[in-house]
Amino acid sequence: MARVLLGVTGGIAAYKAAELCRLLVKGEHDVVPVLTPGAERFVTAETFRALARRGPAESAYPHLERFDLIVIAPLTANTMAKLAYGIADNVLTEAVLAHRGPILVAPAMNPRMWSHAATRANFRTLAARGVEFVGPDEGEMAEGEWGVGRMAEPEEIATRAAQMLAPGLLEGLRVLVTAGGTREPVDSVRFVGNRSSGRMGVALAEEARRRGAEVTLLAANLVVPPPLRVQTIETPTADAMLDAALAQEEFDIALLAAAVADYRPAEALASKRPKDAAAWTLELEPTADIAGALGERKRPGQLLVAFGAEHGEEGLERKRRMLEDKQADLVVYNDISRADVGFDALDNEVVLVSARGERRIPKARKREIAAAILDEVESLLGRDQ
C-alpha cells in the first residue's frame, strides 16, 4: 500500500477529484486529501475525508508527513505558478516543498490561460524538475469555450498514478524513437512531405522515459514540442533520419513512428524556382528504408517496432509482411482511411501485429495508445511479469 497525498485546488474541475479520490482508495492506497482554501469554495473537505475513509483532523501537520506520491488534481494556473516559484502559502504548497518524491499533476484552466507565456514557462520549469503532467485535454470548458484546458479524466489520472508507483519496467534500456514527417526538398522553399504531426512518436518517447528508459528522439518537423528530459535530434529529411538512426544503433528498442516520405525529388534545386506559365514535371526516387536498414543490422536482444500507415484491409495485409521483410518484432498498423484518427489527429486506433498474433487497440488519445504499445513491447521482452 502506497501513501498518496491528493491535493485539490480551486476550480470547477474540483468536483472530478472526488471520483479520483475514490479510485485511489479502490487501488488500495492510503490517501490523505489536502484542499486549498480555493478548492473549498467548490467542494468540501468532509466529502474527501469520507471518500478517503479518514477521521476528522487526523494530523495537524499533513504537509510534513512522508508520502510515496503527491497527486494534484485539478492544478490551477495559480497553484502551478506557486509551485514553480516555491511559494508556500497554504498546506498543499508547503507539502510540495517538503516532499522528496514523485509528483503528478493534472492541470485544468481556461485554454487562454494554459497557452499564456507565463503558464508555459511555469510548465517547463516544473517538468524540468521532474514533475509529471497528465493532460490537460482538449474539449469544452465550463464557461463554454473550446480548447486545451480540460482536466484529464479521473480514470486516466489514477492509472498514471499507479504506473508511477510501480517499478519502471524499461529501467536501464535504451530506446530510439522516430517521430514526425520528413520533408524532402524540391527547391530552397518547396518540399515533398506528409501531414504527420509527430504526436504519436512524442507520446511514445514520453511514455518510454516515464517507464525508466533512456530515450533518444529523432524528430522530423514536429508540430508539437518534444518531451522534456529526452535527447532530441532534429532529422528533417529521410537521409538525415537514417544517418542519425544508424549512429544510435546501440539501442535496445527502436520505435519507428515517423512518417518517412517514400519518395523525394531526384534533383533538388539550390534556389527557388520562379513561377511561370510552364508546366513543371518532377522525377521522384525512393527514399532510404530506415526500418529495413535497422532490421538488417539488428542484433540478438534488440527489438524493432515498425509503424505503417495504410488504407483498409489491403494495407493491413501489407503491414503483416513487414514482420519478415523488415525483420520487425512488432508492427503497428494505422488505418489512415479514417479522418478521426492517425495523421494530424489527437486520437488513434491501431492494430498490433506480431508473430504471436494480432490485437486491435480501440480509438483513444495517442498517449493511451503509446502506453498500450509499450505494454506490448514489455510483454515481448518478458518484462511484464
C-alpha positions in Angstrom: 0.0 0.0 0.0 1.4 3.4 -1.0 0.8 6.7 0.8 -0.7 9.3 -1.5 -1.3 12.9 -0.8 -4.2 14.1 -3.0 -4.1 17.9 -3.5 -7.2 19.6 -4.8 -7.0 23.3 -5.9 -9.7 25.8 -6.7 -11.5 25.3 -9.9 -14.8 23.8 -11.2 -13.0 20.6 -12.1 -12.5 20.0 -8.3 -15.7 18.0 -8.3 -14.0 15.4 -10.5 -11.3 15.0 -7.8 -13.8 13.2 -5.6 -14.0 10.4 -8.1 -10.2 10.3 -8.3 -10.1 10.0 -4.5 -12.4 7.0 -4.7 -10.3 5.4 -7.4 -7.1 5.8 -5.5 -8.7 4.3 -2.4 -10.0 1.4 -4.5 -6.5 0.9 -5.7 -5.6 0.1 -2.0 -3.7 3.3 -1.5 -3.6 5.3 1.8 -5.0 8.6 0.6 -4.6 11.9 2.5 -6.7 14.7 0.9 -5.5 18.3 1.2 -7.7 21.0 -0.2 -6.6 24.6 -0.8 -8.9 27.4 0.5 -9.9 28.0 -3.1 -10.9 24.3 -3.6 -13.3 24.5 -0.6 -15.3 27.1 -2.5 -16.3 24.3 -4.8 -16.1 21.1 -2.7 -15.9 20.3 1.0 -13.1 18.7 2.9 -15.7 16.4 4.6 -16.5 14.8 1.2 -12.9 13.9 0.7 -12.3 12.7 4.2 -15.3 10.4 3.8 -14.1 9.1 0.5 -10.6 8.6 1.8 -12.0 6.9 4.9 -10.2 9.2 7.3 -11.4 10.7 10.5 -11.5 14.5 11.1 -8.2 16.2 11.7 -6.1 13.1 11.9 -2.9 15.1 11.7 -2.2 18.8 12.3 0.9 18.6 10.0 0.0 16.6 6.9 2.5 18.7 4.9 5.4 17.3 6.9 4.4 13.6 6.6 6.1 11.3 4.2 4.3 10.3 1.0 5.2 7.9 -1.8 3.4 10.2 -4.3 1.7 13.6 -4.4 -1.1 14.0 -6.9 -2.7 17.4 -7.5 -5.9 17.4 -9.5 -7.0 19.9 -10.6 -4.0 22.0 -10.7 -4.9 25.6 -11.4 -2.7 28.2 -13.1 -2.4 30.0 -9.8 -1.1 27.0 -7.9 1.1 26.0 -10.8 2.8 29.4 -10.6 3.3 29.0 -6.8 4.9 25.6 -7.3 7.2 26.9 -10.0 8.4 29.8 -7.7 8.4 27.9 -4.4 5.6 29.9 -2.8 4.3 28.1 0.2 1.2 30.0 1.4 -1.1 27.0 2.2 -0.8 23.4 3.4 -0.7 21.9 -0.1 2.1 24.1 -1.4 4.0 23.6 1.8 3.6 19.8 1.4 5.1 20.0 -2.1 8.2 21.9 -0.9 8.7 19.4 1.9 8.2 16.3 -0.4 11.1 14.3 -1.7 9.4 12.0 -4.1 7.4 11.9 -7.4 4.7 14.4 -8.1 1.8 14.0 -10.6 -0.3 17.0 -11.6 -3.4 17.4 -13.8 -3.8 21.0 -14.9 -7.2 22.5 -15.5 -7.8 26.0 -16.7 -9.2 28.2 -19.4 -7.4 27.5 -22.8 -6.1 31.1 -23.0 -4.6 30.7 -19.5 -3.0 27.4 -20.5 -1.4 28.9 -23.6 -0.2 32.1 -21.9 3.6 32.5 -22.0 3.8 32.7 -18.2 1.9 29.4 -17.8 4.0 27.7 -20.4 7.2 28.9 -18.7 5.9 27.5 -15.3 5.0 24.2 -17.0 8.6 23.9 -18.4 10.1 24.8 -15.0 8.1 22.1 -13.2 8.6 19.5 -15.9 12.4 20.1 -15.9 12.3 19.4 -12.1 10.7 16.0 -12.8 7.0 16.8 -12.1 4.8 14.5 -14.3 1.9 16.1 -16.1 -1.3 14.3 -17.3 -3.4 16.4 -19.6 -4.8 18.9 -20.0 -7.2 17.6 -22.6 -9.0 19.4 -25.4 -12.7 19.9 -25.0 -15.5 22.2 -23.9 -14.9 24.3 -20.8 -17.4 25.1 -18.1 -17.7 28.6 -19.4 -18.5 27.3 -22.9 -15.1 27.9 -24.6 -13.4 25.0 -26.6 -9.7 24.3 -26.4 -6.9 22.6 -24.4 -7.5 23.1 -20.7 -9.9 20.3 -19.5 -8.6 18.2 -16.7 -7.8 14.7 -17.6 -10.4 12.1 -16.6 -10.1 10.6 -13.1 -9.5 7.1 -14.5 -6.6 8.3 -16.6 -5.0 10.1 -13.6 -5.5 7.1 -11.3 -3.9 4.9 -14.0 -0.9 7.2 -14.3 -0.5 7.3 -10.5 -0.5 3.5 -10.4 2.2 3.4 -13.1 4.3 5.9 -11.3 4.1 3.9 -8.1 5.1 0.7 -9.9 8.7 -0.1 -10.8 9.9 1.2 -14.2 9.9 -1.9 -16.4 12.2 -0.3 -19.0 14.7 0.8 -16.5 18.3 0.5 -17.9 17.2 0.1 -21.5 18.0 2.5 -24.4 15.0 3.4 -26.6 15.2 5.0 -30.0 12.1 6.8 -31.2 11.4 8.4 -34.6 8.6 11.0 -34.9 7.0 13.4 -37.3 7.1 13.6 -41.1 10.2 14.1 -43.2 10.3 16.8 -45.8 12.3 16.1 -49.0 13.4 19.4 -50.7 12.2 20.3 -54.2 14.0 23.6 -54.1 15.0 26.0 -51.4 11.4 26.7 -50.4 9.2 23.7 -51.5 9.2 20.1 -50.4 7.6 16.7 -50.7 6.1 15.7 -47.3 3.1 14.5 -45.4 0.7 15.6 -42.7 2.3 13.8 -39.8 2.3 15.9 -36.6 4.7 13.8 -34.6 2.2 13.4 -31.7 2.3 9.6 -31.7 6.1 9.5 -31.6 6.3 12.1 -29.0 3.8 10.2 -26.8 5.9 7.1 -27.2 9.1 8.9 -26.2 7.4 10.4 -23.2 5.9 7.1 -22.1 9.2 5.2 -22.6 11.0 7.8 -20.5 8.4 7.6 -17.8 8.9 3.8 -17.6 12.6 4.4 -16.9 14.2 4.1 -20.3 17.0 6.3 -21.7 15.3 7.8 -24.7 16.6 9.4 -27.9 14.1 11.0 -30.2 14.7 11.6 -33.9 12.4 14.5 -34.7 11.2 15.4 -38.2 9.4 18.7 -38.4 7.2 18.2 -35.2 4.2 20.4 -34.7 4.2 19.6 -31.0 7.0 20.2 -28.6 9.3 17.2 -27.8 9.2 15.8 -24.3 11.5 17.2 -21.7 14.3 15.1 -20.3 14.6 13.2 -23.7 17.6 13.7 -26.0 16.1 15.1 -29.2 18.0 15.2 -32.6 16.5 17.2 -35.4 16.2 15.0 -38.6 14.2 16.9 -41.2 14.8 14.5 -44.1 14.9 10.8 -44.7 18.6 10.8 -45.2 19.2 12.8 -42.0 17.0 10.4 -40.0 18.7 7.3 -41.5 22.2 8.7 -40.6 21.1 9.5 -37.0 19.4 6.2 -36.6 22.5 4.3 -37.7 24.6 6.4 -35.3 22.2 5.2 -32.5 22.4 1.5 -33.3 23.3 0.5 -29.7 19.5 0.8 -28.9 17.6 -2.0 -27.1 14.2 -0.9 -28.5 13.5 1.1 -31.7 10.0 2.6 -32.1 9.9 3.9 -35.7 6.8 6.0 -35.6 7.9 8.7 -38.0 6.2 9.1 -41.4 9.2 9.0 -43.6 8.5 10.3 -47.1 8.5 7.3 -49.5 9.9 9.4 -52.4 12.0 12.5 -52.9 12.8 14.6 -55.9 15.7 13.1 -57.9 17.2 16.6 -58.2 16.6 19.4 -55.7 17.2 23.0 -56.8 19.6 25.0 -54.7 17.4 28.1 -55.1 13.7 28.8 -55.5 12.2 28.0 -59.0 10.3 31.1 -60.0 6.7 30.6 -61.0 5.8 30.9 -64.7 3.2 29.6 -67.2 5.2 26.4 -68.0 4.4 23.0 -66.5 6.9 21.6 -64.0 7.5 17.9 -64.1 9.2 16.3 -61.1 11.0 13.0 -61.2 10.8 11.2 -57.8 13.0 8.5 -56.5 12.6 6.2 -53.4 14.0 7.4 -50.1 16.0 5.4 -47.6 14.3 2.4 -45.9 15.1 3.1 -42.3 13.2 0.2 -40.8 14.9 -2.2 -43.4 18.3 -0.8 -42.6 17.9 -1.3 -38.9 16.4 -4.7 -39.4 19.4 -5.8 -41.4 21.7 -4.7 -38.6 19.6 -6.0 -35.8 21.5 -7.9 -33.1 20.2 -10.6 -30.7 18.3 -8.9 -27.9 17.3 -5.8 -29.9 13.6 -5.2 -30.5 12.4 -3.4 -33.6 8.9 -1.9 -33.8 7.8 -0.7 -37.2 4.8 1.6 -37.9 2.8 1.6 -41.1 0.0 3.9 -42.3 -2.2 2.4 -45.0 -5.8 2.2 -46.2 -8.1 -0.6 -45.1 -7.7 -4.4 -45.1 -5.3 -4.4 -48.0 -3.0 -2.1 -46.1 -3.1 -4.3 -43.1 -2.0 -7.3 -45.2 1.0 -5.4 -46.4 1.9 -4.5 -42.9 1.8 -8.2 -41.9 4.5 -8.8 -44.4 6.8 -6.2 -42.7 7.5 -8.7 -39.9 9.6 -10.7 -42.3 10.5 -8.0 -44.8 11.9 -5.6 -42.2 12.8 -8.3 -39.6 10.5 -6.4 -37.2 9.3 -7.9 -33.9 6.1 -5.8 -33.8 4.3 -3.8 -36.5 1.8 -1.1 -35.6 -0.8 -0.6 -38.3 -2.6 2.7 -38.6 -5.6 2.8 -40.9 -5.5 6.4 -42.4 -8.6 6.0 -44.4 -10.4 7.5 -41.4 -10.3 11.2 -40.8 -10.7 11.0 -37.0 -7.5 9.0 -36.2 -3.9 8.9 -37.4 -2.2 11.8 -39.1 -2.7 15.2 -37.5 -5.3 13.9 -35.1 -5.4 13.8 -31.3 -6.7 10.2 -31.3 -5.5 7.0 -32.9 -6.7 3.4 -33.4 -4.1 0.7 -34.3 -3.6 -3.0 -34.8 -0.6 -4.6 -33.2 0.9 -7.3 -35.4 3.5 -9.8 -34.1 4.4 -13.4 -34.5 2.1 -14.1 -31.5 -0.9 -12.8 -33.3 -2.9 -9.5 -33.8 -4.6 -7.2 -31.3 -6.7 -4.1 -32.1 -6.3 -1.1 -29.7 -9.6 0.8 -29.8 -9.7 4.5 -30.5 -8.1 6.6 -27.7 -5.8 9.5 -27.1 -2.4 9.0 -28.5 -0.7 8.9 -25.1 -3.1 6.0 -24.2 -2.2 4.2 -27.5 1.5 4.8 -26.7 1.0 3.1 -23.3 -0.7 0.1 -24.9 2.1 -0.2 -27.5 4.8 -0.2 -24.7 2.8 -2.7 -22.7 3.1 -5.0 -25.7 6.8 -4.2 -26.0 7.3 -5.1 -22.4 5.4 -8.4 -22.9 7.6 -9.2 -25.9 10.7 -8.6 -23.8 9.3 -10.7 -21.0 9.3 -7.7 -18.6 5.6 -7.8 -17.8 5.8 -10.5 -15.2 
